[in-house]
Amino acid sequence: MTTVLLTGATGFIGGAVLAHGLSHDLDWHWICLVRGKGEEQARARLAENLGRFLGVDAARKAIRRVEIVVGDITDPASLEDGRLDAVTHILHLAADTSFRAQELCHLINVEGTRALALRARRMPHLQRFLYGGTAMICGGNPPPVVTESDAPAEAAQHLVPYTRTKVAAEAMLRHEFADLPVVMVRPSIVTGHRTLGCIPSSSIFWMFRAGDRLRLVTGELAGGIDVVPVDWTAEVLVGLLAKPTLAHDVYHLSAGEAKRTTWDSLAVAFERCDPQGGPRCYSRFDDGDWKTLRARFQAVFGLDQPIKLAMLRAMRAYYQFSTLGVVFANERLTAEGFSLPPTLSDYLPACLSAPANLSILDQFADDLGMFDEAPAVQELSVQPASVAA
């Protein structure tokens, strides 16, 4: 029997993976490593997240098929649970996605991954270890095209601790755990769901709405940004777990050149979905032009609340990513038989309509924990949402 250990099941991608796996009659045994004071609390956390994808009643029913190991990848003792000896496949998605908390990012993304890999060495039936990394392996100065055969640029200057520590963990697995059947899976930007829209999470999607309201973009209008929906990402991850053999040990879960979302197509899609918002005439600005961004933001949203200051800082960080214009090639993935994802413009209507009547500021709350060292976040007493385990 296929026994899958899933970390990060209470997160966005992990929840989508579990929902997909449980909904498609796979004869798999799912074990989820979940943080909590006990199994009851851990199961409740998992059920709440799964409910965002399946609905509350369906999630309660489906979760009965999931075995819970209460633990944390940063606590090696919790990984000693004997049930893990039966694991045949690992999908490691637990991570801290913070843009600020450097020490926590290293603890979870690097040391936590090392602890899991050490435990994996003692899993006698292990056949595959999928490590969820990041396509942004080359830091803030990437080449125009990052291929699946490219190795992480360990000396690169990264824009945020998240990508730096994910790259460090990939390099660590490659150098220290070459004896394990590790396959690196590198998602690009994951946002929204093709049918559920932003019901599971509004993470990152608020940025596109805010950029539309500001009418500001970095880079060329005909240029693109690599965005994929979470349900497509989940389908591919489950598919990579299921395939008996894989031709390679690195895959990009990306839109690639063919399905990148261009700013001009996104402008057309926003105007079609929201004609009351008026014509979309986006202006290009330099991502380093903090003064222009701040002035436009203040005019549109105001700066009268701490959460708005946090959102402005977040937008500055995301604009830095979007200006890179990098293509994450995905030829290996398509050669395995996986279909390309839709563009964000294609599934924008779902993201704008579900859930209804959420403001951009409300949606930003899903990402507030990524900026947990910012004074605005501390003032609001928001618990960081970036750690999924």
Secondary structure per residue as TSV (DSSP state, phi and psi in degrees):
chain	resnum	aa	ss	phi	psi
A	1	M	-	360.0	142.6
A	2	T	E	-78.1	120.9
A	3	T	E	-117.5	115.5
A	4	V	E	-104.5	126.6
A	5	L	E	-95.8	118.0
A	6	L	E	-111.7	122.5
A	7	T	E	-103.5	152.3
A	8	G	-	81.0	21.0
A	9	A	T	-69.6	-18.0
A	10	T	T	-90.4	3.5
A	11	G	S	-93.8	-176.8
A	12	F	H	-67.1	-57.8
A	13	I	H	-70.0	-42.2
A	14	G	H	-61.1	-40.0
A	15	G	H	-63.7	-39.9
A	16	A	H	-65.5	-39.5
A	17	V	H	-62.6	-48.4
A	18	L	H	-63.6	-42.1
A	19	A	H	-60.6	-44.1
A	20	H	H	-65.1	-45.4
A	21	G	H	-63.8	-41.0
A	22	L	H	-76.3	-20.6
A	23	S	H	-91.1	-8.7
A	24	H	T	-115.4	28.7
A	25	D	T	50.9	34.7
A	26	L	-	-73.8	133.5
A	27	D	-	-83.4	60.4
A	28	W	E	-115.5	151.9
A	29	H	E	-101.3	119.3
A	30	W	E	-100.2	127.0
A	31	I	E	-116.6	125.9
A	32	C	E	-115.2	128.4
A	33	L	E	-86.5	115.4
A	34	V	E	-132.3	135.0
A	35	R	-	-73.0	148.4
A	36	G	S	168.0	163.4
A	37	K	S	-76.1	-15.6
A	38	G	S	-172.5	176.5
A	39	E	H	-64.0	-36.3
A	40	E	H	-61.4	-46.1
A	41	Q	H	-67.7	-41.2
A	42	A	H	-63.0	-42.5
A	43	R	H	-66.0	-36.8
A	44	A	H	-64.8	-40.7
A	45	R	H	-62.3	-43.6
A	46	L	H	-66.6	-42.1
A	47	A	H	-63.5	-38.9
A	48	E	H	-62.4	-43.9
A	49	N	H	-68.9	-42.2
A	50	L	H	-63.4	-32.8
A	51	G	H	-62.6	-25.1
A	52	R	H	-67.9	-23.4
A	53	F	H	-100.2	-36.6
A	54	L	H	-107.9	-14.1
A	55	G	-	92.3	153.9
A	56	V	H	-61.3	-49.8
A	57	D	H	-65.2	-45.7
A	58	A	H	-64.2	-36.0
A	59	A	H	-66.6	-41.7
A	60	R	H	-61.2	-37.5
A	61	K	H	-72.3	-45.3
A	62	A	H	-66.3	-34.9
A	63	I	G	-70.0	-14.8
A	64	R	G	-63.3	-21.8
A	65	R	G	-88.3	2.6
A	66	V	E	-106.7	132.7
A	67	E	E	-93.8	131.1
A	68	I	E	-102.6	127.7
A	69	V	E	-110.6	113.9
A	70	V	E	-75.8	118.8
A	71	G	-	-178.3	-174.1
A	72	D	-	-152.2	133.9
A	73	I	T	-64.6	-17.3
A	74	T	T	-87.3	0.6
A	75	D	-	-120.2	87.5
A	76	P	G	-53.3	-30.7
A	77	A	G	-62.0	-33.7
A	78	S	G	-72.0	-15.4
A	79	L	G	-86.1	-1.4
A	80	E	G	-82.7	0.1
A	81	D	-	-52.4	127.4
A	82	G	G	-63.0	-21.9
A	83	R	G	-63.8	-22.9
A	84	L	G	-71.8	-13.7
A	85	D	G	-66.5	-19.9
A	86	A	G	-87.9	-4.2
A	87	V	-	-64.9	132.6
A	88	T	-	-106.3	-26.3
A	89	H	E	-138.4	138.1
A	90	I	E	-115.5	134.1
A	91	L	E	-120.9	105.5
A	92	H	E	-99.6	103.2
A	93	L	-	-117.2	-8.5
A	94	A	-	-60.8	132.5
A	95	A	E	-163.0	158.8
A	96	D	E	-102.5	120.4
A	97	T	-	-97.9	15.5
A	98	S	-	-60.5	143.4
A	99	F	S	-90.6	-3.2
A	100	R	S	-129.4	-37.3
A	101	A	-	-79.3	84.7
A	102	Q	H	-64.3	-46.1
A	103	E	H	-65.6	-41.3
A	104	L	H	-67.1	-39.9
A	105	C	H	-58.4	-45.0
A	106	H	I	-66.1	-43.3
A	107	L	I	-58.9	-47.4
A	108	I	I	-81.4	-49.8
A	109	N	I	-76.1	-31.4
A	110	V	I	-102.0	-60.5
A	111	E	I	-68.0	-36.1
A	112	G	I	-64.2	-40.8
A	113	T	H	-65.0	-39.2
A	114	R	H	-62.3	-43.2
A	115	A	H	-61.9	-41.2
A	116	L	H	-66.6	-40.2
A	117	A	H	-65.0	-38.8
A	118	L	H	-62.3	-40.2
A	119	R	H	-68.2	-36.4
A	120	A	H	-61.0	-31.9
A	121	R	T	-60.5	-22.6
A	122	R	T	-105.8	19.9
A	123	M	-	-99.0	104.2
A	124	P	T	-67.1	-18.4
A	125	H	T	-108.2	9.8
A	126	L	-	-65.0	127.6
A	127	Q	-	-111.7	-29.5
A	128	R	E	-153.8	141.4
A	129	F	E	-127.9	100.4
A	130	L	E	-86.9	121.4
A	131	Y	E	-104.9	119.6
A	132	G	E	-82.1	101.6
A	133	G	-	-100.6	-137.4
A	134	T	-	-144.9	144.3
A	135	A	S	-71.5	-20.4
A	136	M	-	-82.1	68.7
A	137	I	-	-89.9	-10.7
A	138	C	S	-107.2	13.5
A	139	G	T	72.9	-158.0
A	140	G	T	-83.3	2.7
A	141	N	S	-134.1	63.1
A	142	P	-	-79.2	162.4
A	143	P	-	-70.1	166.4
A	144	P	S	-58.0	-33.2
A	145	V	E	-129.0	126.3
A	146	V	E	-103.0	120.4
A	147	T	-	-94.7	164.6
A	148	E	T	-70.1	-19.5
A	149	S	T	-86.6	-9.2
A	150	D	-	-68.3	135.6
A	151	A	-	-88.0	154.5
A	152	P	-	-57.2	138.6
A	153	A	-	-86.4	94.6
A	154	E	T	-65.2	-26.0
A	155	A	T	-92.6	2.3
A	156	A	-	-66.6	151.0
A	157	Q	-	-90.8	110.2
A	158	H	-	-89.4	152.2
A	159	L	S	-75.6	-30.7
A	160	V	S	-141.5	156.4
A	161	P	H	-61.0	-30.7
A	162	Y	H	-57.4	-54.8
A	163	T	H	-67.6	-36.4
A	164	R	H	-61.5	-44.0
A	165	T	H	-76.3	-30.5
A	166	K	H	-67.0	-39.3
A	167	V	H	-65.6	-41.4
A	168	A	H	-62.3	-38.6
A	169	A	H	-68.0	-39.4
A	170	E	H	-62.3	-44.9
A	171	A	H	-63.5	-39.4
A	172	M	H	-62.8	-44.0
A	173	L	H	-62.1	-40.1
A	174	R	H	-68.8	-38.9
A	175	H	H	-86.2	-38.0
A	176	E	H	-99.2	-17.9
A	177	F	-	-130.9	44.5
A	178	A	T	-65.5	-16.4
A	179	D	T	-79.6	-11.2
A	180	L	S	-91.4	151.4
A	181	P	-	-80.8	61.2
A	182	V	E	-82.9	134.8
A	183	V	E	-123.2	122.7
A	184	M	E	-84.1	126.3
A	185	V	E	-116.4	123.3
A	186	R	E	-116.4	94.5
A	187	P	E	-71.2	152.0
A	188	S	-	-89.5	-135.4
A	189	I	E	-85.0	121.7
A	190	V	E	-107.6	120.6
A	191	T	-	-150.8	142.3
A	192	G	-	71.3	174.9
A	193	H	B	-137.7	139.8
A	194	R	T	-61.8	-32.3
A	195	T	T	-114.9	-34.9
A	196	L	T	-87.0	-6.6
A	197	G	B	62.1	-123.3
A	198	C	T	-106.0	17.7
A	199	I	S	-60.8	-46.6
A	200	P	S	-65.1	-38.6
A	201	S	-	-170.5	144.4
A	202	S	-	-97.6	8.8
A	203	S	T	-51.2	128.3
A	204	I	T	72.5	-31.3
A	205	F	H	-61.4	-33.9
A	206	W	H	-55.1	-32.3
A	207	M	H	-62.8	-41.2
A	208	F	H	-68.6	-38.6
A	209	R	H	-64.5	-43.0
A	210	A	H	-65.9	-41.7
A	211	G	H	-61.0	-37.3
A	212	D	H	-64.7	-42.0
A	213	R	H	-65.4	-38.7
A	214	L	H	-75.8	-21.3
A	215	R	T	61.6	33.7
A	216	L	E	-121.0	135.3
A	217	V	E	-135.5	156.1
A	218	T	S	-106.4	148.4
A	219	G	S	82.8	-175.0
A	220	E	-	-78.7	145.3
A	221	L	T	-61.0	-34.0
A	222	A	T	-82.7	-6.8
A	223	G	-	-74.0	173.6
A	224	G	E	-132.7	168.4
A	225	I	E	-133.9	139.5
A	226	D	-	-87.5	108.6
A	227	V	E	-130.7	137.8
A	228	V	E	-134.6	149.9
A	229	P	-	-79.9	152.9
A	230	V	H	-68.8	-33.2
A	231	D	H	-71.0	-35.6
A	232	W	H	-63.9	-43.4
A	233	T	H	-58.5	-43.7
A	234	A	H	-64.2	-42.7
A	235	E	H	-59.6	-42.2
A	236	V	H	-67.7	-42.9
A	237	L	H	-62.0	-44.7
A	238	V	H	-64.3	-38.8
A	239	G	H	-63.2	-38.6
A	240	L	H	-69.0	-31.9
A	241	L	H	-67.6	-37.6
A	242	A	H	-79.5	-29.4
A	243	K	-	-63.5	130.9
A	244	P	S	-59.3	-39.1
A	245	T	-	-136.6	152.7
A	246	L	-	-126.0	143.2
A	247	A	S	-76.4	-21.9
A	248	H	-	-137.2	172.9
A	249	D	S	-115.5	11.2
A	250	V	E	-142.1	133.1
A	251	Y	E	-139.2	139.1
A	252	H	E	-92.1	126.2
A	253	L	E	-95.3	82.0
A	254	S	S	-139.6	168.3
A	255	A	-	-78.9	-30.1
A	256	G	H	69.5	-174.0
A	257	E	H	-62.5	-39.5
A	258	A	H	-70.6	-30.8
A	259	K	H	-122.4	19.2
A	260	R	-	-63.5	146.9
A	261	T	E	-87.7	122.2
A	262	T	E	-92.7	151.3
A	263	W	H	-65.7	-36.9
A	264	D	H	-69.2	-36.7
A	265	S	H	-69.5	-33.5
A	266	L	H	-68.5	-37.0
A	267	A	H	-60.9	-43.8
A	268	V	H	-62.2	-42.6
A	269	A	H	-65.7	-42.6
A	270	F	H	-62.4	-42.8
A	271	E	H	-65.7	-37.4
A	272	R	H	-67.8	-40.5
A	273	C	H	-78.1	-27.7
A	274	D	-	-135.0	68.7
A	275	P	G	-63.5	-25.1
A	276	Q	G	-66.0	-19.9
A	277	G	G	-75.3	-7.1
A	278	G	-	86.1	176.9
A	279	P	-	-62.0	142.7
A	280	R	-	-97.5	98.6
A	281	C	-	-113.7	91.8
A	282	Y	-	-77.8	143.6
A	283	S	E	-106.9	142.0
A	284	R	E	-90.0	138.7
A	285	F	-	-141.2	159.2
A	286	D	-	-75.2	130.0
A	287	D	T	-62.6	-17.4
A	288	G	T	-87.6	-2.5
A	289	D	-	-84.1	73.5
A	290	W	H	-61.1	-34.3
A	291	K	H	-64.1	-45.0
A	292	T	H	-64.4	-44.7
A	293	L	H	-62.4	-45.1
A	294	R	H	-63.4	-43.0
A	295	A	H	-64.4	-44.5
A	296	R	H	-66.2	-41.0
A	297	F	H	-61.7	-44.9
A	298	Q	H	-63.4	-38.1
A	299	A	H	-67.0	-34.9
A	300	V	H	-89.7	-46.8
A	301	F	T	-107.6	-24.0
A	302	G	-	83.6	164.0
A	303	L	S	-130.2	39.2
A	304	D	-	-94.1	0.2
A	305	Q	S	-134.0	147.4
A	306	P	H	-56.4	-37.1
A	307	I	H	-65.5	-29.4
A	308	K	H	-72.1	-35.8
A	309	L	H	-64.0	-40.5
A	310	A	H	-64.1	-39.7
A	311	M	H	-66.2	-37.9
A	312	L	H	-62.4	-44.1
A	313	R	H	-62.7	-40.0
A	314	A	H	-63.9	-41.3
A	315	M	H	-63.6	-38.1
A	316	R	H	-60.8	-42.5
A	317	A	H	-65.0	-43.8
A	318	Y	H	-68.9	-35.0
A	319	Y	H	-62.6	-33.9
A	320	Q	H	-62.3	-40.0
A	321	F	H	-67.3	-44.8
A	322	S	H	-69.2	-23.8
A	323	T	T	-74.9	-14.5
A	324	L	T	-66.8	-33.6
A	325	G	-	62.5	26.2
A	326	V	-	-78.9	146.6
A	327	V	E	-101.7	128.5
A	328	F	E	-102.1	100.6
A	329	A	-	-62.6	145.2
A	330	N	-	-134.9	30.8
A	331	E	H	-62.0	-35.4
A	332	R	H	-63.7	-41.8
A	333	L	H	-64.2	-46.5
A	334	T	H	-67.0	-31.6
A	335	A	H	-66.3	-23.4
A	336	E	T	-79.4	-3.7
A	337	G	T	100.7	7.2
A	338	F	-	-85.2	140.8
A	339	S	-	-77.8	156.8
A	340	L	-	-74.1	152.4
A	341	P	-	-78.1	164.9
A	342	P	-	-75.7	164.1
A	343	T	-	-78.7	161.1
A	344	L	H	-60.3	-34.8
A	345	S	H	-58.8	-33.8
A	346	D	H	-67.5	-40.9
A	347	Y	H	-107.7	15.1
A	348	L	H	-57.1	-42.4
A	349	P	H	-55.2	-40.7
A	350	A	H	-64.8	-41.0
A	351	C	H	-69.2	-31.9
A	352	L	H	-79.4	-25.5
A	353	S	H	-97.9	-18.4
A	354	A	S	-133.8	122.7
A	355	P	S	-75.7	157.5
A	356	A	T	-78.5	150.6
A	357	N	T	64.6	28.2
A	358	L	-	-93.2	129.8
A	359	S	-	-75.6	165.5
A	360	I	H	-61.3	-39.0
A	361	L	H	-64.7	-39.8
A	362	D	H	-60.8	-43.5
A	363	Q	H	-67.0	-35.6
A	364	F	H	-60.2	-26.8
A	365	A	G	-56.7	-27.6
A	366	D	G	-64.8	-23.5
A	367	D	G	-108.8	3.7
A	368	L	G	-59.4	-35.3
A	369	G	G	-65.0	-18.5
A	370	M	G	-71.2	-13.1
A	371	F	G	-120.8	42.9
A	372	D	T	-71.8	-8.7
A	373	E	T	-93.7	-4.4
A	374	A	S	-73.6	140.0
A	375	P	H	-55.0	-35.8
A	376	A	H	-60.7	-39.1
A	377	V	H	-69.6	-41.7
A	378	Q	H	-65.8	-37.2
A	379	E	H	-62.2	-36.5
A	380	L	T	-83.2	-4.3
A	381	S	T	53.8	40.3
A	382	V	-	-87.0	130.9
A	383	Q	-	-74.6	133.2
A	384	P	-	-55.7	131.6
A	385	A	-	-101.3	8.4
A	386	S	-	-85.3	-15.8
A	387	V	E	-95.4	119.1
A	388	A	E	-117.9	117.3
A	389	A	-	-158.2	360.0
